[in-house]
Amino acid sequence: MSGEYEPESIFEIPVGPQHPALKEPILLHFKIEGDIIVDVIPRPAYTHRGIEKATEARNYIQNIYLCERVCGICSFIHTLVYTQGVERLAEVEPPPRAKYIRVIVSELERIHSHALWLGVAAHELGFDTLFYYIWRDRELVMDLLELITGNRVNYAMSTVGGVRRDITDEVAHQIKKGMKIFRERLDVYTEVVEQEPTLRKRVVDVGKLSPHDAVALCAVGPTLRATGVKRDVRADDPYQAYDEIPFNVATYHTGDVLAQIVVRVLEMYEAANIIDYALDHMPGGPIRVKVPWNIAPNEVISRGEAPRGELFYYFKSNGTEKPERVKIRTPTLANIPAVRQMLLGYHIAEIPIVFASIDPCLSCTARFSFIDVKTGKSWVWDREQLRRYSLKWYGKQ
Amino acid sequence: MVWETVAGAIELLVFPGFLFIFWLSLFYEWVDRKFYAKLQYRYGPLHTGPKGFLQPFADFVKLMAKEDIVPAAADRFLFTLTPIMVLALSLYALFYVPMVPIVRNVALGAFEGDIILVLFILTMIGFLKFLAGWGSTNRFSAVGSVRVAFQLLGYEIPLAIALLTAAMAAGTFNISLIAQKIVSEPIIGAALLPALAIAVVCFQAELERIPFDIPEAEQEIVAGWLTEFSGRRLALFRFATDVELVLAAALMAAVFLGGPYGPAIPLIPVQVSYFLWFLFKATILVLVLSNIRALFARLRIDQMVHLSWRYLIVIAIIETVFIQFLLVMGVIG
């Protein structure tokens, strides 16, 4: 790559942009010595979709549906953080019942996302039986989400000023019943993770990350909590109804892949408890308030804890029905420096599980940043520079 | 004389020769896939033929009809030779294993020492897989080939010890005679059960199935040593794997469980009873192999070699010493 001398024993393996271990495109350029990873250069940005720019051409309501499609798995948290941001821009407060419904749907989504991840992790380890079992039980949660919102994937539930559908007593009863069954199934998987020897051989002391590195590399979500750092937007900066609901922030101390599994399993239990509590303590009243069409010039940020970690939105309004700027930072982007650190020094066989352990959701991640390999200089281009560069590049052709 | 020649030809080509092995291999692939799917709450093959019975055959035909591609960088000679050789060797080994010995009462090619030949062929198959991956000049194939070779180092020795322990207990190197001896003296079979367990684990590694599907680990190295193969060559390799499954089941059934020989079933000619006993024992072994596949996660290559040298070989040697002890004490033999 760089043209300088490299010892013959270094073997380069490009993993991606298309590879069976990757569900979405990213290039991980590995340098291998023997069977050990000595270096890895991640290159995301194969799926840049221009969503941030597209938000500027649509009004606040249309943007809900656009932002919902930033991520296919954690679609609700994107609408939640988006609508929460727009409510802050317009300085309106959603009704308390809407806040509780948002919490319930986002925790159900966390369960389905973590169950999906656990299945994928088992698949990456070659444990397909566990994968099929978990995905079968995940259907339970998907069915509950369909019952509440009418959809299985893109729920279209949260809207500016509240939510679109109420949770009736009958549905609440169904959710509680579902959570009871799900907890029993979760007990089985906890037992498998604790006792299955071939599974433990592959995850204990693999992909270790120290708490110091995790904080220094700005890791977020379960990746950070797996190193023992107790950081969670739900607890640190409560949004919606999280300040009224008691819950524990799940952490584990070892920082390896096992810790990531344990943290996510504990979070699923915790999410089930939050849902039960929220259903019991849900206040009555309306589920939606009116918000003005045009929003006066303002500037806010909005954060939420997505299943993968902190999701961050920045908004600027200019007095019209369309936002001036929306900036999204998804958790996977924040975790990519950390996963590079986690991969170093481990075997080729551990590439899939370690990379999968951050629960990568790459299509949300495509951004621009440039690193010159020779000089180690890095820089970021804004849109105008990029436009000029592209004109220059195509002019040369 | 003429009858014997005709019977020999039929035995070689039709039953229990090539045609029988062909359909039995596809049948066991179907059994394996269906059972594995049921264990995972899936349906498995469903549409081609009753209960998807013809799916393996349809897959085979489909692959045979595909475009034949040889990568520009690959070694054309090895790339062409290895699929044919792997299939030919697996088929060849099956003629020394008693499946349904209708004419001579022993396997078609049986001679004193055929168990050594079969062991040699099993090693050659592993070595050819290494060459196949190495010759395709692909990074993933190269890693897969090295893993094939490492894995061979792991499972070959315990497998050899386990099979030869059975030969020692029966006092012959002829697989068919070992099988007959085990049926006439079931106590030998009972004493050999630990060796059977070792052989099951080793054949799981030979067949590259979970938890030992390390050389073709999909999530890590695409398809390992098979990555560059497509069309006819892939069809041959896949069919060879099916034949190997039959070989594994038939060999273990013969060496440890008495193969086609067994107590006579009343009202049934002895040849038919051979067929039924063989099918019964081999199918159970195939189901055991499938069940192991559904139980575990994939090991890492160093963990596999470690497991093999630290545990399998030690258990195999202890078993050999135990059998030797029984022989000296006159309990068996």
Interface residues (C-beta under 8 A of the other chain):
Chain A: F11 E12 I13 P14 H19 P20 A21 D35 A122 H123 E124 L125 G126 F127 D128 T129 L130 Y132 Y133 R136 E196 T198 L199 K201 R202 H347 I348 A349 E350 I351 P352
Chain B: L39 Q40 Y41 R42 R139 F140 V143 I210 P211 D213 I214 A217 E218 Q219 E220 I221 V222 A294 L295 F296 A297 R298 L299 R300 I301 D302 Q303
